[in-house]
Amino acid sequence: MITIDYDTAHSIVENNNSLSWDGWKIIDFKKDFKAEFSNTGIRINGTWGFYRTYELDRDGWKVPEKYVRR
């Protein structure tokens, strides 16, 4: 995990279709047909999948390094 600031967070969410904002949280949604039959599955825009959230803390957002280009 890597800690990012607001400008970097805004950039990665804007440039990645699986990421979106929910207030100050970054939502990572992955499509998966198994989600329909899971207690943790969610349906967004007619598509089933799973999601993770990355919340803001005092240093920024901690997100997987795969989202940050160096």
PQR file of N, CA, C, O and H, with PARSE charges and radii, in Angstrom:
ATOM      1  N   MET A   1       0.841  -1.169   0.000 -0.4000 1.5000
ATOM      2  CA  MET A   1       0.000   0.000   0.000 -0.0000 2.0000
ATOM      3  C   MET A   1       0.895   1.244   0.000  0.5500 1.7000
ATOM      4  O   MET A   1       1.999   1.250   0.543 -0.5500 1.4000
ATOM      5  N   ILE A   2       0.378   2.271  -0.620 -0.4000 1.5000
ATOM      6  CA  ILE A   2       1.095   3.533  -0.699 -0.0000 2.0000
ATOM      7  C   ILE A   2       0.128   4.652  -0.304  0.5500 1.7000
ATOM      8  O   ILE A   2      -1.062   4.584  -0.613 -0.5500 1.4000
ATOM      9  H   ILE A   2      -0.520   2.266  -1.061  0.4000 1.0000
ATOM     10  N   THR A   3       0.630   5.663   0.366 -0.4000 1.5000
ATOM     11  CA  THR A   3      -0.197   6.796   0.782 -0.0000 2.0000
ATOM     12  C   THR A   3      -0.114   7.883  -0.282  0.5500 1.7000
ATOM     13  O   THR A   3       0.972   8.268  -0.715 -0.5500 1.4000
ATOM     14  H   THR A   3       1.597   5.719   0.617  0.4000 1.0000
ATOM     15  N   ILE A   4      -1.290   8.372  -0.696 -0.4000 1.5000
ATOM     16  CA  ILE A   4      -1.341   9.403  -1.740 -0.0000 2.0000
ATOM     17  C   ILE A   4      -2.091  10.633  -1.240  0.5500 1.7000
ATOM     18  O   ILE A   4      -2.896  10.555  -0.313 -0.5500 1.4000
ATOM     19  H   ILE A   4      -2.172   8.060  -0.344  0.4000 1.0000
ATOM     20  N   ASP A   5      -1.809  11.770  -1.874 -0.4000 1.5000
ATOM     21  CA  ASP A   5      -2.480  13.014  -1.519 -0.0000 2.0000
ATOM     22  C   ASP A   5      -3.725  13.224  -2.387  0.5500 1.7000
ATOM     23  O   ASP A   5      -4.030  12.398  -3.247 -0.5500 1.4000
ATOM     24  H   ASP A   5      -1.155  11.834  -2.628  0.4000 1.0000
ATOM     25  N   TYR A   6      -4.438  14.322  -2.163 -0.4000 1.5000
ATOM     26  CA  TYR A   6      -5.688  14.577  -2.881 -0.0000 2.0000
ATOM     27  C   TYR A   6      -5.489  14.643  -4.396  0.5500 1.7000
ATOM     28  O   TYR A   6      -6.258  14.034  -5.139 -0.5500 1.4000
ATOM     29  H   TYR A   6      -4.190  14.993  -1.464  0.4000 1.0000
ATOM     30  N   ASP A   7      -4.484  15.363  -4.864 -0.4000 1.5000
ATOM     31  CA  ASP A   7      -4.275  15.511  -6.308 -0.0000 2.0000
ATOM     32  C   ASP A   7      -4.015  14.163  -6.971  0.5500 1.7000
ATOM     33  O   ASP A   7      -4.555  13.888  -8.043 -0.5500 1.4000
ATOM     34  H   ASP A   7      -3.859  15.858  -4.260  0.4000 1.0000
ATOM     35  N   THR A   8      -3.203  13.328  -6.351 -0.4000 1.5000
ATOM     36  CA  THR A   8      -2.923  12.002  -6.892 -0.0000 2.0000
ATOM     37  C   THR A   8      -4.171  11.132  -6.846  0.5500 1.7000
ATOM     38  O   THR A   8      -4.466  10.420  -7.807 -0.5500 1.4000
ATOM     39  H   THR A   8      -2.765  13.552  -5.481  0.4000 1.0000
ATOM     40  N   ALA A   9      -4.910  11.181  -5.734 -0.4000 1.5000
ATOM     41  CA  ALA A   9      -6.149  10.405  -5.609 -0.0000 2.0000
ATOM     42  C   ALA A   9      -7.144  10.813  -6.694  0.5500 1.7000
ATOM     43  O   ALA A   9      -7.742   9.957  -7.346 -0.5500 1.4000
ATOM     44  H   ALA A   9      -4.670  11.759  -4.953  0.4000 1.0000
ATOM     45  N   HIS A  10      -7.317  12.109  -6.885 -0.4000 1.5000
ATOM     46  CA  HIS A  10      -8.246  12.597  -7.908 -0.0000 2.0000
ATOM     47  C   HIS A  10      -7.831  12.102  -9.295  0.5500 1.7000
ATOM     48  O   HIS A  10      -8.677  11.698 -10.093 -0.5500 1.4000
ATOM     49  H   HIS A  10      -6.831  12.804  -6.356  0.4000 1.0000
ATOM     50  N   SER A  11      -6.554  12.132  -9.572 -0.4000 1.5000
ATOM     51  CA  SER A  11      -6.040  11.697 -10.871 -0.0000 2.0000
ATOM     52  C   SER A  11      -6.270  10.206 -11.111  0.5500 1.7000
ATOM     53  O   SER A  11      -6.708   9.822 -12.195 -0.5500 1.4000
ATOM     54  H   SER A  11      -5.867  12.460  -8.923  0.4000 1.0000
ATOM     55  N   ILE A  12      -5.981   9.353 -10.110 -0.4000 1.5000
ATOM     56  CA  ILE A  12      -6.149   7.915 -10.333 -0.0000 2.0000
ATOM     57  C   ILE A  12      -7.617   7.529 -10.441  0.5500 1.7000
ATOM     58  O   ILE A  12      -7.960   6.633 -11.212 -0.5500 1.4000
ATOM     59  H   ILE A  12      -5.625   9.666  -9.230  0.4000 1.0000
ATOM     60  N   VAL A  13      -8.490   8.187  -9.686 -0.4000 1.5000
ATOM     61  CA  VAL A  13      -9.923   7.878  -9.785 -0.0000 2.0000
ATOM     62  C   VAL A  13     -10.452   8.312 -11.149  0.5500 1.7000
ATOM     63  O   VAL A  13     -11.246   7.602 -11.766 -0.5500 1.4000
ATOM     64  H   VAL A  13      -8.212   8.915  -9.060  0.4000 1.0000
ATOM     65  N   GLU A  14     -10.018   9.466 -11.612 -0.4000 1.5000
ATOM     66  CA  GLU A  14     -10.458   9.979 -12.911 -0.0000 2.0000
ATOM     67  C   GLU A  14     -10.011   9.093 -14.073  0.5500 1.7000
ATOM     68  O   GLU A  14     -10.708   9.002 -15.084 -0.5500 1.4000
ATOM     69  H   GLU A  14      -9.373  10.043 -11.111  0.4000 1.0000
ATOM     70  N   ASN A  15      -8.862   8.446 -13.937 -0.4000 1.5000
ATOM     71  CA  ASN A  15      -8.290   7.672 -15.031 -0.0000 2.0000
ATOM     72  C   ASN A  15      -8.475   6.162 -14.903  0.5500 1.7000
ATOM     73  O   ASN A  15      -7.873   5.409 -15.669 -0.5500 1.4000
ATOM     74  H   ASN A  15      -8.297   8.520 -13.115  0.4000 1.0000
ATOM     75  N   ASN A  16      -9.294   5.700 -13.955 -0.4000 1.5000
ATOM     76  CA  ASN A  16      -9.499   4.273 -13.769 -0.0000 2.0000
ATOM     77  C   ASN A  16     -10.998   3.990 -13.666  0.5500 1.7000
ATOM     78  O   ASN A  16     -11.661   4.471 -12.747 -0.5500 1.4000
ATOM     79  H   ASN A  16      -9.784   6.311 -13.334  0.4000 1.0000
ATOM     80  N   ASN A  17     -11.525   3.214 -14.604 -0.4000 1.5000
ATOM     81  CA  ASN A  17     -12.962   2.935 -14.661 -0.0000 2.0000
ATOM     82  C   ASN A  17     -13.485   2.141 -13.467  0.5500 1.7000
ATOM     83  O   ASN A  17     -14.679   2.204 -13.175 -0.5500 1.4000
ATOM     84  H   ASN A  17     -10.986   2.823 -15.350  0.4000 1.0000
ATOM     85  N   SER A  18     -12.637   1.404 -12.777 -0.4000 1.5000
ATOM     86  CA  SER A  18     -13.119   0.613 -11.638 -0.0000 2.0000
ATOM     87  C   SER A  18     -13.134   1.405 -10.334  0.5500 1.7000
ATOM     88  O   SER A  18     -13.607   0.905  -9.313 -0.5500 1.4000
ATOM     89  H   SER A  18     -11.667   1.353 -13.014  0.4000 1.0000
ATOM     90  N   LEU A  19     -12.619   2.641 -10.357 -0.4000 1.5000
ATOM     91  CA  LEU A  19     -12.586   3.473  -9.163 -0.0000 2.0000
ATOM     92  C   LEU A  19     -13.613   4.589  -9.252  0.5500 1.7000
ATOM     93  O   LEU A  19     -13.893   5.113 -10.330 -0.5500 1.4000
ATOM     94  H   LEU A  19     -12.235   3.047 -11.186  0.4000 1.0000
ATOM     95  N   SER A  20     -14.170   4.946  -8.093 -0.4000 1.5000
ATOM     96  CA  SER A  20     -15.100   6.076  -8.030 -0.0000 2.0000
ATOM     97  C   SER A  20     -15.039   6.670  -6.626  0.5500 1.7000
ATOM     98  O   SER A  20     -14.413   6.113  -5.724 -0.5500 1.4000
ATOM     99  H   SER A  20     -13.942   4.521  -7.217  0.4000 1.0000
ATOM    100  N   TRP A  21     -15.699   7.803  -6.462 -0.4000 1.5000
ATOM    101  CA  TRP A  21     -15.752   8.466  -5.162 -0.0000 2.0000
ATOM    102  C   TRP A  21     -17.079   8.193  -4.481  0.5500 1.7000
ATOM    103  O   TRP A  21     -18.116   8.095  -5.137 -0.5500 1.4000
ATOM    104  H   TRP A  21     -16.208   8.256  -7.194  0.4000 1.0000
ATOM    105  N   ASP A  22     -17.042   8.072  -3.163 -0.4000 1.5000
ATOM    106  CA  ASP A  22     -18.232   8.064  -2.317 -0.0000 2.0000
ATOM    107  C   ASP A  22     -17.911   9.024  -1.181  0.5500 1.7000
ATOM    108  O   ASP A  22     -17.383   8.617  -0.146 -0.5500 1.4000
ATOM    109  H   ASP A  22     -16.199   8.152  -2.630  0.4000 1.0000
ATOM    110  N   GLY A  23     -18.225  10.277  -1.375 -0.4000 1.5000
ATOM    111  CA  GLY A  23     -17.790  11.297  -0.436 -0.0000 2.0000
ATOM    112  C   GLY A  23     -16.283  11.418  -0.507  0.5500 1.7000
ATOM    113  O   GLY A  23     -15.736  11.737  -1.562 -0.5500 1.4000
ATOM    114  H   GLY A  23     -18.654  10.608  -2.216  0.4000 1.0000
ATOM    115  N   TRP A  24     -15.601  11.167   0.608 -0.4000 1.5000
ATOM    116  CA  TRP A  24     -14.138  11.223   0.644 -0.0000 2.0000
ATOM    117  C   TRP A  24     -13.496   9.840   0.556  0.5500 1.7000
ATOM    118  O   TRP A  24     -12.280   9.711   0.703 -0.5500 1.4000
ATOM    119  H   TRP A  24     -16.046  10.908   1.465  0.4000 1.0000
ATOM    120  N   LYS A  25     -14.295   8.815   0.322 -0.4000 1.5000
ATOM    121  CA  LYS A  25     -13.773   7.449   0.180 -0.0000 2.0000
ATOM    122  C   LYS A  25     -13.567   7.131  -1.295  0.5500 1.7000
ATOM    123  O   LYS A  25     -14.330   7.576  -2.151 -0.5500 1.4000
ATOM    124  H   LYS A  25     -15.283   8.919   0.203  0.4000 1.0000
ATOM    125  N   ILE A  26     -12.534   6.359  -1.577 -0.4000 1.5000
ATOM    126  CA  ILE A  26     -12.321   5.828  -2.916 -0.0000 2.0000
ATOM    127  C   ILE A  26     -12.916   4.427  -2.932  0.5500 1.7000
ATOM    128  O   ILE A  26     -12.601   3.609  -2.067 -0.5500 1.4000
ATOM    129  H   ILE A  26     -11.914   5.997  -0.881  0.4000 1.0000
ATOM    130  N   ILE A  27     -13.771   4.145  -3.905 -0.4000 1.5000
ATOM    131  CA  ILE A  27     -14.422   2.852  -4.050 -0.0000 2.0000
ATOM    132  C   ILE A  27     -13.779   2.112  -5.220  0.5500 1.7000
ATOM    133  O   ILE A  27     -13.666   2.661  -6.316 -0.5500 1.4000
ATOM    134  H   ILE A  27     -14.027   4.809  -4.607  0.4000 1.0000
ATOM    135  N   ASP A  28     -13.363   0.882  -4.992 -0.4000 1.5000
ATOM    136  CA  ASP A  28     -12.766   0.020  -6.017 -0.0000 2.0000
ATOM    137  C   ASP A  28     -13.768  -1.106  -6.288  0.5500 1.7000
ATOM    138  O   ASP A  28     -13.926  -2.005  -5.463 -0.5500 1.4000
ATOM    139  H   ASP A  28     -13.456   0.437  -4.101  0.4000 1.0000
ATOM    140  N   PHE A  29     -14.441  -1.061  -7.436 -0.4000 1.5000
ATOM    141  CA  PHE A  29     -15.474  -2.031  -7.793 -0.0000 2.0000
ATOM    142  C   PHE A  29     -14.948  -2.982  -8.869  0.5500 1.7000
ATOM    143  O   PHE A  29     -14.464  -2.550  -9.915 -0.5500 1.4000
ATOM    144  H   PHE A  29     -14.312  -0.331  -8.106  0.4000 1.0000
ATOM    145  N   LYS A  30     -15.049  -4.258  -8.597 -0.4000 1.5000
ATOM    146  CA  LYS A  30     -14.639  -5.295  -9.558 -0.0000 2.0000
ATOM    147  C   LYS A  30     -15.847  -6.147  -9.911  0.5500 1.7000
ATOM    148  O   LYS A  30     -16.510  -6.691  -9.027 -0.5500 1.4000
ATOM    149  H   LYS A  30     -15.443  -4.609  -7.747  0.4000 1.0000
ATOM    150  N   LYS A  31     -16.134  -6.264 -11.200 -0.4000 1.5000
ATOM    151  CA  LYS A  31     -17.250  -7.093 -11.664 -0.0000 2.0000
ATOM    152  C   LYS A  31     -16.966  -8.559 -11.370  0.5500 1.7000
ATOM    153  O   LYS A  31     -15.842  -9.031 -11.542 -0.5500 1.4000
ATOM    154  H   LYS A  31     -15.596  -5.822 -11.918  0.4000 1.0000
ATOM    155  N   ASP A  32     -18.000  -9.279 -10.925 -0.4000 1.5000
ATOM    156  CA  ASP A  32     -17.854 -10.705 -10.656 -0.0000 2.0000
ATOM    157  C   ASP A  32     -19.249 -11.320 -10.560  0.5500 1.7000
ATOM    158  O   ASP A  32     -20.049 -10.919  -9.715 -0.5500 1.4000
ATOM    159  H   ASP A  32     -18.913  -8.896 -10.786  0.4000 1.0000
ATOM    160  N   PHE A  33     -19.538 -12.286 -11.420 -0.4000 1.5000
ATOM    161  CA  PHE A  33     -20.864 -12.895 -11.440 -0.0000 2.0000
ATOM    162  C   PHE A  33     -21.189 -13.618 -10.137  0.5500 1.7000
ATOM    163  O   PHE A  33     -22.363 -13.787  -9.808 -0.5500 1.4000
ATOM    164  H   PHE A  33     -18.887 -12.611 -12.106  0.4000 1.0000
ATOM    165  N   LYS A  34     -20.175 -14.045  -9.391 -0.4000 1.5000
ATOM    166  CA  LYS A  34     -20.389 -14.739  -8.119 -0.0000 2.0000
ATOM    167  C   LYS A  34     -20.982 -13.816  -7.051  0.5500 1.7000
ATOM    168  O   LYS A  34     -21.554 -14.293  -6.071 -0.5500 1.4000
ATOM    169  H   LYS A  34     -19.221 -13.908  -9.658  0.4000 1.0000
ATOM    170  N   ALA A  35     -20.852 -12.530  -7.228 -0.4000 1.5000
ATOM    171  CA  ALA A  35     -21.321 -11.564  -6.236 -0.0000 2.0000
ATOM    172  C   ALA A  35     -22.831 -11.628  -6.031  0.5500 1.7000
ATOM    173  O   ALA A  35     -23.324 -11.304  -4.951 -0.5500 1.4000
ATOM    174  H   ALA A  35     -20.387 -12.142  -8.024  0.4000 1.0000
ATOM    175  N   GLU A  36     -23.564 -12.044  -7.057 -0.4000 1.5000
ATOM    176  CA  GLU A  36     -25.022 -12.128  -6.952 -0.0000 2.0000
ATOM    177  C   GLU A  36     -25.448 -13.100  -5.850  0.5500 1.7000
ATOM    178  O   GLU A  36     -26.507 -12.934  -5.246 -0.5500 1.4000
ATOM    179  H   GLU A  36     -23.164 -12.307  -7.935  0.4000 1.0000
ATOM    180  N   PHE A  37     -24.633 -14.099  -5.596 -0.4000 1.5000
ATOM    181  CA  PHE A  37     -24.962 -15.132  -4.622 -0.0000 2.0000
ATOM    182  C   PHE A  37     -24.167 -14.994  -3.321  0.5500 1.7000
ATOM    183  O   PHE A  37     -24.140 -15.916  -2.505 -0.5500 1.4000
ATOM    184  H   PHE A  37     -23.772 -14.234  -6.087  0.4000 1.0000
ATOM    185  N   SER A  38     -23.527 -13.852  -3.133 -0.4000 1.5000
ATOM    186  CA  SER A  38     -22.697 -13.624  -1.959 -0.0000 2.0000
ATOM    187  C   SER A  38     -23.327 -12.565  -1.060  0.5500 1.7000
ATOM    188  O   SER A  38     -23.979 -11.640  -1.545 -0.5500 1.4000
ATOM    189  H   SER A  38     -23.549 -13.104  -3.795  0.4000 1.0000
ATOM    190  N   ASN A  39     -23.132 -12.701   0.241 -0.4000 1.5000
ATOM    191  CA  ASN A  39     -23.622 -11.692   1.184 -0.0000 2.0000
ATOM    192  C   ASN A  39     -22.884 -10.368   1.039  0.5500 1.7000
ATOM    193  O   ASN A  39     -23.408  -9.324   1.428 -0.5500 1.4000
ATOM    194  H   ASN A  39     -22.602 -13.452   0.635  0.4000 1.0000
ATOM    195  N   THR A  40     -21.679 -10.396   0.486 -0.4000 1.5000
ATOM    196  CA  THR A  40     -20.896  -9.174   0.351 -0.0000 2.0000
ATOM    197  C   THR A  40     -20.932  -8.598  -1.058  0.5500 1.7000
ATOM    198  O   THR A  40     -20.258  -7.608  -1.342 -0.5500 1.4000
ATOM    199  H   THR A  40     -21.253 -11.244   0.170  0.4000 1.0000
ATOM    200  N   GLY A  41     -21.714  -9.212  -1.941 -0.4000 1.5000
ATOM    201  CA  GLY A  41     -21.838  -8.710  -3.302 -0.0000 2.0000
ATOM    202  C   GLY A  41     -22.716  -7.476  -3.368  0.5500 1.7000
ATOM    203  O   GLY A  41     -23.550  -7.244  -2.492 -0.5500 1.4000
ATOM    204  H   GLY A  41     -22.261 -10.017  -1.710  0.4000 1.0000
ATOM    205  N   ILE A  42     -22.521  -6.685  -4.414 -0.4000 1.5000
ATOM    206  CA  ILE A  42     -23.299  -5.470  -4.602 -0.0000 2.0000
ATOM    207  C   ILE A  42     -23.605  -5.323  -6.098  0.5500 1.7000
ATOM    208  O   ILE A  42     -22.826  -5.745  -6.952 -0.5500 1.4000
ATOM    209  H   ILE A  42     -21.844  -6.873  -5.125  0.4000 1.0000
ATOM    210  N   ARG A  43     -24.739  -4.724  -6.386 -0.4000 1.5000
ATOM    211  CA  ARG A  43     -25.136  -4.494  -7.777 -0.0000 2.0000
ATOM    212  C   ARG A  43     -25.080  -2.998  -8.049  0.5500 1.7000
ATOM    213  O   ARG A  43     -25.750  -2.206  -7.385 -0.5500 1.4000
ATOM    214  H   ARG A  43     -25.373  -4.381  -5.693  0.4000 1.0000
ATOM    215  N   ILE A  44     -24.280  -2.626  -9.025 -0.4000 1.5000
ATOM    216  CA  ILE A  44     -24.125  -1.227  -9.421 -0.0000 2.0000
ATOM    217  C   ILE A  44     -24.395  -1.119 -10.914  0.5500 1.7000
ATOM    218  O   ILE A  44     -23.756  -1.792 -11.723 -0.5500 1.4000
ATOM    219  H   ILE A  44     -23.736  -3.268  -9.565  0.4000 1.0000
ATOM    220  N   ASN A  45     -25.342  -0.271 -11.268 -0.4000 1.5000
ATOM    221  CA  ASN A  45     -25.709  -0.065 -12.675 -0.0000 2.0000
ATOM    222  C   ASN A  45     -25.991  -1.381 -13.394  0.5500 1.7000
ATOM    223  O   ASN A  45     -25.590  -1.561 -14.544 -0.5500 1.4000
ATOM    224  H   ASN A  45     -25.862   0.275 -10.611  0.4000 1.0000
ATOM    225  N   GLY A  46     -26.675  -2.295 -12.722 -0.4000 1.5000
ATOM    226  CA  GLY A  46     -27.055  -3.564 -13.333 -0.0000 2.0000
ATOM    227  C   GLY A  46     -25.965  -4.610 -13.384  0.5500 1.7000
ATOM    228  O   GLY A  46     -26.163  -5.677 -13.966 -0.5500 1.4000
ATOM    229  H   GLY A  46     -27.000  -2.148 -11.788  0.4000 1.0000
ATOM    230  N   THR A  47     -24.811  -4.328 -12.786 -0.4000 1.5000
ATOM    231  CA  THR A  47     -23.682  -5.260 -12.818 -0.0000 2.0000
ATOM    232  C   THR A  47     -23.333  -5.691 -11.396  0.5500 1.7000
ATOM    233  O   THR A  47     -23.199  -4.857 -10.501 -0.5500 1.4000
ATOM    234  H   THR A  47     -24.651  -3.461 -12.313  0.4000 1.0000
ATOM    235  N   TRP A  48     -23.187  -7.001 -11.196 -0.4000 1.5000
ATOM    236  CA  TRP A  48     -22.822  -7.541  -9.895 -0.0000 2.0000
ATOM    237  C   TRP A  48     -21.303  -7.542  -9.731  0.5500 1.7000
ATOM    238  O   TRP A  48     -20.557  -7.754 -10.686 -0.5500 1.4000
ATOM    239  H   TRP A  48     -23.296  -7.678 -11.924  0.4000 1.0000
ATOM    240  N   GLY A  49     -20.871  -7.302  -8.502 -0.4000 1.5000
ATOM    241  CA  GLY A  49     -19.444  -7.337  -8.219 -0.0000 2.0000
ATOM    242  C   GLY A  49     -19.162  -7.150  -6.747  0.5500 1.7000
ATOM    243  O   GLY A  49     -20.066  -7.141  -5.913 -0.5500 1.4000
ATOM    244  H   GLY A  49     -21.477  -7.130  -7.725  0.4000 1.0000
ATOM    245  N   PHE A  50     -17.880  -7.001  -6.449 -0.4000 1.5000
ATOM    246  CA  PHE A  50     -17.406  -6.778  -5.092 -0.0000 2.0000
ATOM    247  C   PHE A  50     -16.676  -5.442  -5.053  0.5500 1.7000
ATOM    248  O   PHE A  50     -16.167  -4.972  -6.070 -0.5500 1.4000
ATOM    249  H   PHE A  50     -17.145  -7.009  -7.127  0.4000 1.0000
ATOM    250  N   TYR A  51     -16.630  -4.835  -3.871 -0.4000 1.5000
ATOM    251  CA  TYR A  51     -15.933  -3.568  -3.768 -0.0000 2.0000
ATOM    252  C   TYR A  51     -15.086  -3.490  -2.508  0.5500 1.7000
ATOM    253  O   TYR A  51     -15.316  -4.196  -1.526 -0.5500 1.4000
ATOM    254  H   TYR A  51     -17.044  -5.217  -3.045  0.4000 1.0000
ATOM    255  N   ARG A  52     -14.098  -2.606  -2.572 -0.4000 1.5000
ATOM    256  CA  ARG A  52     -13.252  -2.263  -1.422 -0.0000 2.0000
ATOM    257  C   ARG A  52     -13.273  -0.760  -1.296  0.5500 1.7000
ATOM    258  O   ARG A  52     -13.450  -0.047  -2.284 -0.5500 1.4000
ATOM    259  H   ARG A  52     -13.911  -2.032  -3.370  0.4000 1.0000
ATOM    260  N   THR A  53     -13.095  -0.281  -0.096 -0.4000 1.5000
ATOM    261  CA  THR A  53     -13.018   1.161   0.095 -0.0000 2.0000
ATOM    262  C   THR A  53     -11.652   1.536   0.642  0.5500 1.7000
ATOM    263  O   THR A  53     -11.035   0.791   1.404 -0.5500 1.4000
ATOM    264  H   THR A  53     -12.951  -0.859   0.707  0.4000 1.0000
ATOM    265  N   TYR A  54     -11.204   2.697   0.237 -0.4000 1.5000
ATOM    266  CA  TYR A  54      -9.962   3.275   0.745 -0.0000 2.0000
ATOM    267  C   TYR A  54     -10.342   4.620   1.345  0.5500 1.7000
ATOM    268  O   TYR A  54     -10.738   5.544   0.634 -0.5500 1.4000
ATOM    269  H   TYR A  54     -11.705   3.302  -0.382  0.4000 1.0000
ATOM    270  N   GLU A  55     -10.216   4.716   2.664 -0.4000 1.5000
ATOM    271  CA  GLU A  55     -10.678   5.907   3.371 -0.0000 2.0000
ATOM    272  C   GLU A  55      -9.547   6.885   3.636  0.5500 1.7000
ATOM    273  O   GLU A  55      -8.379   6.512   3.743 -0.5500 1.4000
ATOM    274  H   GLU A  55      -9.894   3.966   3.241  0.4000 1.0000
ATOM    275  N   LEU A  56      -9.928   8.129   3.737 -0.4000 1.5000
ATOM    276  CA  LEU A  56      -8.992   9.202   4.030 -0.0000 2.0000
ATOM    277  C   LEU A  56      -8.592   9.139   5.508  0.5500 1.7000
ATOM    278  O   LEU A  56      -9.444   9.004   6.386 -0.5500 1.4000
ATOM    279  H   LEU A  56     -10.877   8.432   3.650  0.4000 1.0000
ATOM    280  N   ASP A  57      -7.288   9.237   5.767 -0.4000 1.5000
ATOM    281  CA  ASP A  57      -6.823   9.381   7.136 -0.0000 2.0000
ATOM    282  C   ASP A  57      -5.957  10.635   7.213  0.5500 1.7000
ATOM    283  O   ASP A  57      -5.921  11.408   6.255 -0.5500 1.4000
ATOM    284  H   ASP A  57      -6.596   9.347   5.053  0.4000 1.0000
ATOM    285  N   ARG A  58      -5.280  10.851   8.294 -0.4000 1.5000
ATOM    286  CA  ARG A  58      -4.538  12.108   8.456 -0.0000 2.0000
ATOM    287  C   ARG A  58      -3.409  12.283   7.444  0.5500 1.7000
ATOM    288  O   ARG A  58      -2.995  13.415   7.192 -0.5500 1.4000
ATOM    289  H   ARG A  58      -5.309  10.223   9.072  0.4000 1.0000
ATOM    290  N   ASP A  59      -2.898  11.201   6.855 -0.4000 1.5000
ATOM    291  CA  ASP A  59      -1.796  11.290   5.892 -0.0000 2.0000
ATOM    292  C   ASP A  59      -2.261  11.273   4.441  0.5500 1.7000
ATOM    293  O   ASP A  59      -1.483  11.618   3.551 -0.5500 1.4000
ATOM    294  H   ASP A  59      -3.235  10.281   7.060  0.4000 1.0000
ATOM    295  N   GLY A  60      -3.496  10.886   4.180 -0.4000 1.5000
ATOM    296  CA  GLY A  60      -4.001  10.761   2.816 -0.0000 2.0000
ATOM    297  C   GLY A  60      -4.731   9.434   2.676  0.5500 1.7000
ATOM    298  O   GLY A  60      -5.218   8.876   3.659 -0.5500 1.4000
ATOM    299  H   GLY A  60      -4.127  10.605   4.903  0.4000 1.0000
ATOM    300  N   TRP A  61      -4.801   8.938   1.463 -0.4000 1.5000
ATOM    301  CA  TRP A  61      -5.457   7.651   1.204 -0.0000 2.0000
ATOM    302  C   TRP A  61      -4.392   6.581   1.030  0.5500 1.7000
ATOM    303  O   TRP A  61      -3.392   6.809   0.350 -0.5500 1.4000
ATOM    304  H   TRP A  61      -4.405   9.391   0.664  0.4000 1.0000
ATOM    305  N   LYS A  62      -4.592   5.421   1.634 -0.4000 1.5000
ATOM    306  CA  LYS A  62      -3.693   4.286   1.434 -0.0000 2.0000
ATOM    307  C   LYS A  62      -4.332   3.392   0.378  0.5500 1.7000
ATOM    308  O   LYS A  62      -5.384   2.797   0.611 -0.5500 1.4000
ATOM    309  H   LYS A  62      -5.404   5.236   2.187  0.4000 1.0000
ATOM    310  N   VAL A  63      -3.692   3.302  -0.779 -0.4000 1.5000
ATOM    311  CA  VAL A  63      -4.203   2.511  -1.901 -0.0000 2.0000
ATOM    312  C   VAL A  63      -3.118   1.545  -2.366  0.5500 1.7000
ATOM    313  O   VAL A  63      -1.940   1.763  -2.081 -0.5500 1.4000
ATOM    314  H   VAL A  63      -2.837   3.785  -0.968  0.4000 1.0000
ATOM    315  N   PRO A  64      -3.496   0.477  -3.081 -0.5600 1.5000
ATOM    316  CA  PRO A  64      -2.486  -0.432  -3.625  0.2800 2.0000
ATOM    317  C   PRO A  64      -1.560   0.299  -4.604  0.5500 1.7000
ATOM    318  O   PRO A  64      -1.993   1.181  -5.346 -0.5500 1.4000
ATOM    319  N   GLU A  65      -0.315  -0.075  -4.592 -0.4000 1.5000
ATOM    320  CA  GLU A  65       0.678   0.575  -5.456 -0.0000 2.0000
ATOM    321  C   GLU A  65       0.366   0.439  -6.942  0.5500 1.7000
ATOM    322  O   GLU A  65       0.820   1.257  -7.743 -0.5500 1.4000
ATOM    323  H   GLU A  65       0.036  -0.791  -3.989  0.4000 1.0000
ATOM    324  N   LYS A  66      -0.402  -0.583  -7.322 -0.4000 1.5000
ATOM    325  CA  LYS A  66      -0.699  -0.799  -8.739 -0.0000 2.0000
ATOM    326  C   LYS A  66      -1.458   0.381  -9.356  0.5500 1.7000
ATOM    327  O   LYS A  66      -1.446   0.541 -10.577 -0.5500 1.4000
ATOM    328  H   LYS A  66      -0.771  -1.247  -6.671  0.4000 1.0000
ATOM    329  N   TYR A  67      -2.114   1.206  -8.541 -0.4000 1.5000
ATOM    330  CA  TYR A  67      -2.858   2.343  -9.064 -0.0000 2.0000
ATOM    331  C   TYR A  67      -2.012   3.583  -9.295  0.5500 1.7000
ATOM    332  O   TYR A  67      -2.446   4.509  -9.980 -0.5500 1.4000
ATOM    333  H   TYR A  67      -2.124   1.076  -7.550  0.4000 1.0000
ATOM    334  N   VAL A  68      -0.812   3.613  -8.733 -0.4000 1.5000
ATOM    335  CA  VAL A  68       0.023   4.812  -8.787 -0.0000 2.0000
ATOM    336  C   VAL A  68       1.169   4.583  -9.754  0.5500 1.7000
ATOM    337  O   VAL A  68       2.005   3.702  -9.554 -0.5500 1.4000
ATOM    338  H   VAL A  68      -0.459   2.861  -8.177  0.4000 1.0000
ATOM    339  N   ARG A  69       1.196   5.381 -10.794 -0.4000 1.5000
ATOM    340  CA  ARG A  69       2.310   5.300 -11.761 -0.0000 2.0000
ATOM    341  C   ARG A  69       3.453   6.145 -11.256  0.5500 1.7000
ATOM    342  O   ARG A  69       3.258   7.260 -10.773 -0.5500 1.4000
ATOM    343  H   ARG A  69       0.518   6.097 -10.957  0.4000 1.0000
ATOM    344  N   ARG A  70       4.634   5.608 -11.373 -0.4000 1.5000
ATOM    345  CA  ARG A  70       5.820   6.366 -10.929 -0.0000 2.0000
ATOM    346  C   ARG A  70       6.636   6.800 -12.094  0.5500 1.7000
ATOM    347  O   ARG A  70       7.669   7.447 -11.918 -0.5500 1.4000
ATOM    348  H   ARG A  70       4.793   4.702 -11.766  0.4000 1.0000
TER
END
